[in-house]
Amino acid sequence: MSNNIFIIARQTFRMAYSNKATFAFAVLLSFSLLLATFVGWKNYKVQNEQRLQYKKEVRKQWLANPDKHPHRMAHYGYLAFREKHELSFFDFGIESFAGVSIFLEAHKQNSVNFSEASFSNGMLRFGELSVAMVLQILFPLLIIFVGYNCISAERESGTLKILLCQNTTWKDLLWGKTFGLLALSLSIFIPLIILTIILWGILSNWQLSGDSVVRLLLLIGGYIIYFFVISVITALVSASSSGSRHALTTLLASWIFFIVMMPRVTQSIGNQIYPSPSKISFLAQIAEDVSKEGDSHNPDDPHYAKIKDSLMKKYNVDDVKKLPFNYGGFIMAEGEKITSSIYSQHQKDLNKTFENQNSITKLASFLNPYLALKEVSMILTASDYSTYTDFQNQAEQYRYGLAQKMNQLQIENISNEKPGEHEKPHMISRNNWASQKDFEYHFTTINEAVSKNSTAFLALLFWLTVSILGIQFSVKRIKTI
């Protein structure tokens, strides 16, 4: 950085804080960030403690079940909970709208339920106060109000020509103003990051994993790039505008369009191009496909009758009661395999539709730095859509494993003969329930998260490149204005 750039940046920074209105705005933003940090920390602590508490209760009740038939245990089911990532207090993402638990049972795949939005009074639709929201939406306003006249005011007062005659180039002026505006943002952002690191350490009991450290470092870098891009845009608009009023109008109109309107427009376009089925039609289609494969609970079903005939032929018996294993458990396992495959395919197709809808917004992030940062921030704090679908997939794998585990216990331990009039119903020891491990959700690694969502990171790097080139190649044009 040349000496001229440093001097201009320092002067821009000092003038910003010497303005009472700017100082008041900065104080208000700082207070908002502190409040948002407290809300996020409280939200994480309360919700995660609740989920862990109910998770322990579910496990306790599962193990407390008495001796019973394993198929009854398969229908007794299990309740899986999605834990919050320790960095999710920074950015709520879709956390409040995505469900937190799912009931897992044999032969049936349920949807994720109990989102915070479903229990809210409707105010949640207007947005939550989070650190990410303040930084993404309100910080650009601070940069705009401070920088809209950073160069246009020099032109209006006549000092611009004097400045350029004192061995200061247009490039030095633009870089100096940009770094001055960036320094203003960092003067508030850096203390916040220090507080974030402290809270993050407390929330994770100072068990800081390498994966989370990388996530936090990338998060810090992403926001700094965002502030830099907004500072460059502000400086360039101020330099190319005929007057300060025109610069302010242009910047505010851009803020309204890119931050308020464009995200909703791209989402609507995605929904129109890739319409998703209603929940009723989705479940109806699954039920129709399952019915085509037969009913494992119906002994006269043609599909399963063929399986029965092939088994009796294979083991050379004339009755399923003479098979060396429990026939009912075998049929249940076969039915579970078929229904699970059908559901997984339908769910995969539905998730693909949602991904296609989101792809419109991801592509639009190359036209809007706000959309790029918003997606990157959610990915790094594990509050994005891909994390939600990953929880669905892990829960379904656990559900399928649980159902087949109970079916296997039935195959191996339950007799084919019906109990006599004075005999106890078929059941196995309660000690078998402990063999089914508790559900544990595992977050994807940062490498996996970035590779699956590379478009957002590329968009943010694209805007960094465009901003640098914007200053380098716009100098000639600005000189003529």
Summary of the structure (lengths in Angstrom):
residues: 481
radius of gyration: 30.1
end to end distance: 26.0
largest distance: 108.1
contacts: 1532
relative contact order: 0.14
helix: 72%
strand: 3%
